Amino acid sequence: MVMVKNVMLALVLASGLLWADVSTAGGVAEPVLKWQRGGCFNSWCQTGWYGSPSVADIDGDGQVEVIWASYDLVSLDGATGSLEWRASNGSRSWASVVVADLTADGDLEIVVGRGSDQLTVYDHLGGEVWSRNPFGSGEIRTLAAADLESDGQLEILVARASSGGTEQMSVYQAGGSVRPGWPARRSGEPGFGAGMYNQNMAIADLDGDGIAEIVGPTDTHYITTLDPAGDQIPANAIYGENRVWSQVGVHVDHEADLRGFAMCGTEHRPNFANAAPSIADMDGDGSLEIVVVGDVYDCSVGDPAGDLYYLPFILELDRTRWSGAGYDWTVIPQAGPGTGPLSQDYHVIENSVTNAVLADLDGDGEREILYSSYDGKVHAYWLDKTEHGNWPYSVPGVGIRFAGEPVVVDIDRDGSAEVLFTSWPEKTGNRVGQLHVLDSAGNSLHAMDLPAPFSGDWNGGLAAPTLANLDQDPDLELVIGTASSGVVAYDLPSSSGAVVLWGTGRGGPLRTGTPSGATIFVDGFESGNVNAWSSSTRGPSDP
């Protein structure tokens, strides 16, 4: 049993299955600012990037801490936001930090990936346990922890954001040694790959044999999929005999997948440089599916000049396109109007990155696919390949606005989930992004400005917020790592009994891109998981 730890580990985060038999509360109240500027200095804040905060009682004092990395790693008192300790560093942290008991000794460790090819493990007081340079260059933007072989021991998984066709991913043992067979995909092996420029990894036991699979889309139209030994996973023979995933390119049209190439100009393909994949049981049949959202482009023009839109793909372990429960994703959805990029110039606005979120919005036992895109919208696709209600949601505000990865929670216990996310504006004029609360149909319930920039000339939230209970009252809080005002916390009034479906960046505290069972919060604390079937949440992050 993997000890992610402990009763106070407030990142109890989720997947949408069946809905809890709890009382209905009417209405969703506006979030209330609790504290801000967490981790900042007296007159300025370090720039925050795309990593979500973690929440856990790391020192065992009965009060949870907020742990977040921008450049420095900070531990904050959850109730007040005051600084408990700081571990300084001059390189940015893009990925969400991992907080877990790596050594199964009852004590939590904190894992941080940074620029300058840094992977560092800290103890609960901020002391450095060990640090490595996994690839020799580049930035660690992909970070997760998982029990790859169901032996009760967590491994640390990383990937690099830099050029090069092989050795994109590596795995470390808890003590800091590289696992045999890694880095991978190994030099000289068949296939294609490149850098991984977002949190581009999902990990789960897809076939129920107790051994995890590792899915890593790269800066190509190929996906590298590996086993715990670093060996490549075979693809179905319909794509050619003895082929592995990284030899089978992904295209909009399945016919091009089978052919092995696109007729550029008339057939398009996706790029996965910024694609954070996720894994879940989409239709409730007890089997897991892989969801990845790709940046479709005209390959006769090239990427990024030919970028057209982001669209989701659902794949099986053998690399075939998923179909089931009366749905057929051999043909992917049609792009809607106005889905092209508004800007990909980070001098104008920080780039939009696309993280797949899998949650049951309407309580029907099937998951929807949510993601934010460079069109300034948050999308939600049902398995019938359409966007229901008022989805997609266009992020409001002056100028270009982008949204981060959403979190999903049924705040008022009515059987339909709310979607919460932050936005950010163009880099000018002291503009601020907002905290958005939508209903399951994509209607805005609340949109409130984030705090003004404490340093710089704009502020927003680039990463997914984190749902947790920070204090002794029965309600949940929402914790946000902002670009220019440090960590910010909001109270969520009347949220006791809430059902959390996807509660932080990459789904849970281990950042595996997998939900771990719908979690009910009664009096603000986890009271149990709503699991309709055991295999539906199967993954190495689960106990």
N, C-alpha and C positions, 0 to 999 in steps of 0.2 A: 504494500500500500504506500503510495507516494505521499509524503507529508508535505503538502504545500504550505501548511501551518496556518494558523491554529484557530481557535474559536474566534479570535479577534482579527483574523485575516479578513479584512472587510472587502477585499476584492472577490466577492462571491458572485460569479458572473456566468453567463447563462446562455441558453438557447431556447427558442420558442417551441414548446411541445403542446401539451394540453394545458388548460388554464386552471388555476387553483380555485378550490371551492371556498372562497373568502367573500366577505360581505362587500357589496358595491358601495362606493362613495361617489357622490355626484360632483362633477367638475374637477378641473385641474387648476390649482392656484398658480399664480405667477411666482417664479423663483425669487428669493430674497437674498441680496448680497450679504454674506456672512463675514468674510475678510478678504483682503487682497494684498498684493505685493509680497507674497510669501517667497522667501529666498532672495529678495532684493537687498541691495546695499542702501546706505542712508539716502542717497540722491539718484540712484540709477539701478536698472535691472539688466542682467544679461539677457540676450536675445533667446527666446524660446523657439523650439523647432517642432518636429512632428511626433514627438513622443508623449504618451499619456502618463500622468502620475500613477503611482501605486499607493495603496493604503493598507497598512498593516500595523499591528502592535509589535514592532521589531525589538523592543527592549523588555517586554513582558511586564510593563507597569500597569496594565489595564486600560491604558489610553492609546488610541491608535495614532500613528504618525503618517504624514504624507511624504512620500519619497519621490523626488523628481530630479531629472538632470537636464540642464540646458547646455552649459559648459561644466560648471561645478555641479557636483551631486549634493543635494541638500535634504536634510530630514527636518520636517516641520511638525510642531504640535498640531494635531488635527483639529482641536477645538478652537484654537486661537490663531493659527498660522505662524506663530513665533518660531524663530530658528532654534533648532536643537543642536545641529552640527552641520559643518560644511566640509566637503572634500574637494579641494580646488583642482582645476584642470583648464588648460588653455585651448582645448579642442572641443568642437561642438558634439553634442549627443543628439542624433536624429531619431533613433529608435526608442520605443518605450522601454523603460527599465524593467528588469525581471527581479522580483522579490520571491525567494523560495528557500526552503531548507535543502540545500544541495547535498549535504553530507549525512542527512537523516539523523542528526544528533539533537534535534529539538531546537536548534538555533537558526535564525534566518540569515541568509546572505543576500546581497544586492549585486546584480550584474549590470554593467553599463558598457555599451559599445559607442565608440567615438571616431572622429576624424583622426588622421595620422595612424590609421590601422591599429587602434587601441581597443583591447578587450580587457576589462578590469573587474575583478571581484572584490567587494568590500564586506567587512563584517558589520554587525548591527550598530556599531559606534562610529562608522565611517573610516575605519582603518583598512588599509589595502591588504588584502589576503594574497592576491597574485595578479600580475598583469602580463599580457602577451600581445605580440604583433602577429596575427594569424597568417597574413598574406604577404607581408613585406612592403605593401603600399596600399593606397586607397583608403576608403572610409568604411567603417562598419555601420551600415544602415539597417541591416537585418539581424535580429537578435531574438532568440527564444530558448526555452528550456523544456525538455521532455524526457520521460522515461521510455527510451527507445525500445527496450526489450522486456518491459513489465517485470523488472527485477528489483523494483523499489529504489533504484538509483537514477537520479536525474543527470542528463547530459546537457551541455550548453551548445547551441547551434548558432552559427554566424555565417554571414555572406558578405562579400565585398562589393563596393560601389567603385569599380575602376575597370579599365579595359583589360582584354585578355580572353581567350576563347575557352580556357579550361580552369579548373580549380577555383570555382566561384564560391563553394561552400566548404565549411569545416566544422568538426565536432570536437569538443573538449570534454574530458572527464572532469569531475568536480574538483580534483586536486590540481588541475592545470595542465595535464598531459594531453597531447593530441591523440584522439582515438585512432587505432590502426585502420588503415584504408583511406584516410583523409589527409589533405583536402581532396575534393572530388567536384566535378567529373575529372578523372585523372588524365594527364597528358598521354596522348596516343590512342585514347579510346574513341570510338565512333560518336558522331553527333555534333551538334552546334550549340553554342552558348556565348554569353557575354556577361557584362556586369549586371548587378542587381541594385537598382537605385532607389528603392523604397524598402518597406518591410516585407520583402518578396519571398515569404516562406510560409507554408502550412504543413503541420505534422499531425498524423493520426494513424491509427491502425485501421486501414481501409478494408481489410479482408477478414478481420476477426481472429487472426492467428497469434495474437499477442506481440507481434513485431510491427513497429511503426513504419510508415512510409513518409518520405520527405519530398514535398513538391516545391520546386523553385523556378518560377518563370524568370527569364532573363531578357536582356536588352536585344531581343531578336523576336521572331515569331515561333520560337521553340521553347519547350518547357523541360527542364531537367528534373527527373524523378528518381530518387535513390532509396536504397534500403540502409539499415544502420551500419553496414559494413562499407558503405560508400559505393556499392555496386549499382549499376543502372537497372531500372525496372523495365521489363519487356513490354512492347506494344503489341496490340492485336495483329495477327497475320494479315488482316485485310489491308494493312499499310505496307506490306512486303514481309518476306520471310526474315526471321531473326533480327528484327529491328527493335530498338529501344526508343523510349519517349523522345529523347533529344535528337533523334533522326527523323521524326515525323512533324513537319511544320504545321502550324495552325493557320487556317485561312477562314475567311467569311464563309465560303462555300465548301461543303464537305467533299465535293468532287475534286477540288484542288488538293485537299488533304490526301485523298486517295491517289491522285496523279503524282503528287510530290512537289508541285510548283504551281504558281499562279500565272495566269495570263495578265501581266501587269498592264494597267490601263482600263481593263474591263473587270478583272477580279482583284479583290483587295485582301489584305492580311493585317493582323494586329501586331503591334509591338508591345512587349510586356515589361519595358524598363521600369515603369512606376507601378506595376500591378501587384498588389498584396492579395494573394489568393486566400480562400477559406474552404473549410470542409465541414459538412453536416449532412444529416439525413433530410433531404429536401421534401420528400413526399410521405414520410412516415411509414416506410415499408421495412425499416430495420437495417437498411444498407446506407453507407455513406457515399456522398458525391463530392466532387471537387468543383468549385466555382472560381473562375478567374475572369476578370474584366479587362479586355484588351483595347488598346488605342489603335483603332482601325485607320489605315492610311492607304493612299494610292501609291503602290510600289513603283509606278512609272515615274513618279515625282520624287519619292523618298520621304523619309521621316526626319525631322518634324514638318518639313514644308508641305507635305501631302496629307497631313493629319486631317481626319474627317470627323470622328466621333468615337466614344467609348461604348462598347457593348459587351454583355456577359456571355460566357460559354460555360456549359455544365458538362463535365467529363467523368468517365469511369476509370477505375484503376488500370484497365488495359488500354487506356488512352482513347477509347471510342467515345462518341458523343452520347450523352445520357438520354434515355427515354424510359418512361414508366408512368403508372397511374393515369394512363390516358394522355400523357404529354409526350411530345417528341421534340427534343432539342438538337436533332440532327441539323435542322435549319434554325439559326439563331434569330432573335427578334429583329424587326426592321427599325432602323434609326428614325426617331421623330424629327420634326422640324426644329431648326435652331439649335442643333446639338454639336456644332463645330466649336473649335477653341476660340475663346474670347481673347486670350493672350497667353503666350508661353515665354514671355520676357520677364525674368525675375527682377530686372531693373524697374519694371512697372508695378508688378505684383508678385508676391511669392507664389511659386508654382503650385497648381493643383495636382495632388497625387490621389490615386484611386484605390481604396481599400474596400474589399467586398465584405458586407455585413449580412448575415443570414439569420432571419428571425421571422416568426409568425406574427404578422401585424394584426390580422383579423380573427385569430383564434380558431381557424378551421383545421388545424393540425398539419398544414403545409407551410413551409417557409417561403418568404419572399427574399429577393436579392436587392439590397440597398447599396448605393454607392454615390459619392459625389464626383463631379466631373469638371473638366475645363470649360464647359459651356455655362458655368455659373449656376448649375442646377443640382439638386439632390434627386436621384432616380430611385424608383421602387418597382421592380418587375415581379409580377406574379408568375407562377409556372405556366400559365397560358400564354406567356410571352407578351403580355400587354401591361401597361401601367394603369392601375385602377384609380378611381376617384379623381383627385386633383394633382396626382403625381404626373410628371415631375414637378418639384417645387423650385421656383426661381428665387434665388437668394436676393432679397431686396436691398436697396441702398444706392447711394450716389456712386457713379463710376462702376468699374468691374468689381464684383464680389465673388469670392470662392468660399466653399464650405469644407469642413473637415469630416473625418469619419464619424458617423452618427453612433449614438448608443440608443438602446430600445428598452423600454420599461412600461409596464402597465401600472401607472401611478395610482389611478383611482379604482383599480380592481373591477373594471366593468367588462373585462374580456377582450378589449381592444387596446392595443399598445400605443404608447406615445413615443415619438422619435425626437431625440434631443441632439443638437449639434451646435457648433460655433462656426462663425464666418470671419473672414478678414477682408479688408479693403485694399485699394491701391495705396502705394507708399507715398502719400502726400497729405499735407494739410491737416495733420492731427486727426485724421479719420479713424473711426473705430469700427470693428466688427461687432457682431451681436451674438447673444445666446438665443437660440430658436427652440421652441417647443411646438411640435406638430402633432395632430391626431393621426390615426392609422390611415386615413384617406388623403393625407397630404395637405390638410387645412392648417393654417397657422393659428395656434392658440395664444402664443406669446412670442414677442420678439423684442428683446431688451438690450440696450447698448452695454457692451463690456466696459470696464473701467478705462479711463483715458490713459494714454501712454505715460508711464512714469519716466521713460527715457526714449529718445527717438521721436518720430513725427507721425506714427500710426500705431494702432494696436489691434489685435485680433487673436483668435485661437486656431492654430493650424492642425491640432491633433484632436483625437476623440477625447471628450471629457471622461471622468471616472465617477461611477456611482458608488457611494459608500456611506456608512454612518460614522461621522466624525466626533460625535459628542454623546451625551447621556440622554438626549431627548429621543422620542420614538421615531422621528422622521429621518429620511435620508438626506444626504447632501450631494451636490454635484461639484467635483473638483476639476479645475481647468488650468492647464499650463498655457499661459498666454505668450505672445510675442514680445510685449514691452511693458507688462505690469506684473511679471512674476506669476506665482500660483494664486489663483482666485478660487474662492469657495462660495457656493450658494446653498441656502436651505431650500428644500423642496417641501413646502407645507402639506400636511395631511397625506404623507406618503408611507406611513406605517402600514404594513401589509402589502406593499408594492411587490409586483412580480417582475424581476429583472431578467431580461432575455439576452441582452448583449450589453455588458456593463462597463467596458473600457476598451482601449485600443487593442485590436487583434483578439477580442473576445474574452480574454481572461488574463490572470496574473502571470501565466507562463508565456503568453504572447504567441500561441501556437496557431492562431487563426481558426480555432475550434470553439464552439460553445460547449458548456459543460453541464447543462441541465437547468431548466427554469427555476429560479431561486425566489422563494417568498421571504420578504422581510416583515416580521411582526414585531412591533415595538422597536423597529429599527434594526433588529438583528436577524440573521439567517435562521429560519425555522425549519427548512427542509427543501428538497428539490422535487419538482413536479415532473416525474419521469414516466412517460407512457410506455416505454420499452427500453430495456437495458442497452441494447446495441445502438440505439439512436444517438446516444451521446458518447459512444465508445471513442476513446482517445487516450494517449499517454498522460494527458494532464489530469485525468480523472482518478479519484481514489478507487 
